[in-house]
Amino acid sequence: MTIKGTVGKTYAKDWAGNDGNVVLHSFQLQGDKRYFRTGTKKVVNEGESISFDITGNNSVVEESLAKLEGGVQAAPAPSNSYQQKPAWGGKAKTTENFEARQQYWTNKEQRDIEVVEPRITWSSARTAAIEVVGLALQHDALAFGNASKGAKLGIILDFVDEVAARFYHQSMSAAETAAGLGAKEAKPSKAEKAVSSDD
């Protein structure tokens, strides 16, 4: 599908990829609310008249991109006063509503990075820590000294917390390591110290 138009706005977004942090580029045409993606390359500038082909997810086929000298007649960009009453009786579509939706998804993505991902990582780290401490107990690899039976539960829970914290920090620093930023070497937990001192 070939599309022609004038670039209304360009966008750049930081993204944590498998090979480290990258910047992803996209743009909109005047009078068109779709976002056309160009991957890690910024291939257009605002005000340029262009034609291009797209794939199913609105990604631009780079080799099809052509800049048009004569310009392209494009529909005017909607003003803030634009409203369209939906046939099904819902809220009117406005530019403000569109911008609010865009802000919602931006905020959600930031929240996922700052809150949801760490929470999921901590839950996974704690589950793994419980399994590791359980194996250590089965193989008599933890030292309790002269602790009473009642005190042993508290010691085991401390071991779980420390191993979970170790796994959590290793997982959270993996992205930085992949990006070449490096990660601090994790300190041995009390459980590991107990094993080494018991040898």
C-alpha positions in Angstrom: 0.0 0.0 0.0 1.5 3.3 -1.1 0.9 6.4 1.0 1.6 10.1 0.1 1.5 13.1 2.4 3.4 15.8 4.2 5.1 14.9 7.5 3.3 16.7 10.3 5.3 15.5 13.3 8.2 13.2 14.1 8.7 11.2 17.3 11.7 9.6 19.1 11.3 7.1 21.9 13.9 5.4 24.1 13.5 1.6 24.2 15.3 -1.1 26.1 16.0 -3.8 23.5 17.7 -7.2 23.8 21.0 -5.7 22.6 20.8 -2.6 24.9 19.0 0.8 24.8 17.9 2.1 21.4 15.9 5.0 20.0 12.9 4.2 17.9 11.5 6.7 15.4 8.0 7.3 14.0 6.1 10.1 12.4 2.6 11.2 11.5 1.3 12.8 8.3 -0.8 16.0 8.3 -4.4 15.1 8.6 -3.6 11.4 9.5 -3.6 10.1 13.0 -1.7 6.9 12.3 1.9 6.5 13.5 4.3 5.2 10.8 7.4 3.5 12.2 10.9 3.7 10.8 12.7 1.6 13.5 16.0 3.0 14.7 16.5 5.4 11.8 15.1 8.9 11.5 14.4 9.0 7.7 12.1 12.0 7.5 11.7 15.6 8.8 8.7 17.6 9.6 7.3 19.5 6.5 8.7 17.0 3.9 6.4 15.7 1.3 6.9 12.0 0.9 5.5 8.7 -0.5 6.1 5.3 0.9 4.8 1.7 1.3 3.9 0.2 4.7 3.6 -3.3 6.1 0.7 -4.6 8.2 1.9 -2.9 11.4 2.4 0.5 9.8 6.2 0.0 9.5 7.7 2.0 6.6 9.4 -0.1 3.9 12.6 1.9 3.8 13.6 1.3 0.2 10.1 2.5 -1.0 10.5 5.9 0.7 10.7 8.8 -1.8 10.7 12.6 -1.1 8.5 14.6 -3.4 9.7 17.9 -4.7 6.3 19.3 -5.9 4.6 18.7 -2.5 1.5 16.8 -1.7 -1.9 18.3 -1.0 -2.8 17.0 2.4 -5.9 17.3 4.5 -5.6 20.1 7.1 -4.6 19.0 10.6 -7.6 18.9 13.0 -7.9 22.0 15.3 -8.6 21.8 19.0 -12.2 22.7 18.4 -12.8 19.6 16.2 -15.5 17.3 17.5 -17.2 14.2 16.0 -20.3 12.7 17.6 -20.0 8.9 17.5 -23.0 7.1 16.2 -23.2 4.8 19.2 -23.8 7.6 21.6 -20.4 7.6 23.4 -18.2 10.6 24.1 -17.3 13.0 21.3 -13.9 12.5 19.8 -11.7 15.6 20.3 -8.1 16.4 19.9 -7.9 16.8 23.7 -9.3 13.2 24.1 -6.7 11.9 21.7 -3.8 13.7 23.5 -5.2 12.4 26.9 -5.2 8.8 25.6 -1.6 9.3 24.3 -0.5 10.6 27.7 -2.2 7.7 29.4 -0.2 5.1 27.4 3.0 7.1 28.0 2.3 7.2 31.7 1.4 3.5 31.7 4.6 2.5 30.0 6.6 4.6 32.5 4.8 2.9 35.4 5.4 -0.5 33.9 9.1 0.3 33.8 9.3 1.8 37.3 6.8 -0.2 39.3 5.4 -3.3 37.5 8.7 -4.8 36.2 10.5 -4.5 39.5 7.5 -6.0 41.3 7.4 -9.0 38.9 11.2 -9.4 39.2 11.1 -9.4 43.0 8.3 -12.0 43.0 10.3 -14.3 40.7 13.5 -13.7 42.7 11.8 -14.7 45.9 10.3 -17.8 44.4 13.7 -18.9 43.2 15.3 -18.1 46.6 12.7 -20.3 48.4 13.7 -23.2 46.1 17.4 -22.6 46.6 17.1 -22.4 50.4 14.9 -25.5 50.3 17.6 -27.5 48.4 20.2 -26.2 50.8 18.2 -27.5 53.8 17.6 -30.9 52.1 21.4 -31.3 51.6 22.3 -30.0 55.1 24.2 -27.1 53.5 23.1 -24.4 56.0 24.7 -23.9 59.4 22.4 -22.9 62.3 25.1 -23.0 65.1 23.4 -23.5 68.5 20.1 -21.9 67.5 16.9 -23.4 69.0 14.2 -24.9 66.8 12.1 -21.7 67.2 15.0 -19.5 66.1 15.8 -21.6 63.1 12.6 -20.5 61.2 13.8 -16.8 61.6 17.2 -17.7 60.3 15.7 -19.6 57.3 13.5 -16.6 56.5 16.5 -14.3 56.6 18.4 -16.6 54.2 15.4 -16.5 51.8 15.3 -12.7 51.9 19.0 -12.3 51.3 19.1 -14.8 48.4 16.0 -13.2 46.9 17.7 -9.8 47.2 20.8 -11.2 45.4 18.7 -12.6 42.6 16.7 -9.5 42.3 19.7 -7.2 41.9 21.3 -9.5 39.4 18.2 -9.5 37.3 17.6 -5.7 37.5 21.3 -5.0 36.6 21.2 -7.4 33.6 19.9 -4.7 31.2 22.7 -2.3 32.3 25.3 -5.0 31.8 24.0 -5.7 28.3 24.1 -2.0 27.6 27.8 -1.9 28.6 27.2 0.0 31.8 28.4 -2.8 33.9 26.9 -4.2 37.1 28.4 -4.3 40.6 29.5 -7.7 41.7 27.0 -9.1 44.1 28.1 -9.7 47.7 27.8 -13.3 49.1 24.7 -13.8 51.1 24.7 -15.1 54.7 23.6 -18.4 53.4 26.7 -18.7 51.2 28.9 -17.5 54.0 27.4 -20.1 56.3 28.2 -22.8 53.7 31.8 -21.7 53.3 32.3 -21.3 57.1 30.9 -24.8 57.6 33.4 -26.4 55.3 
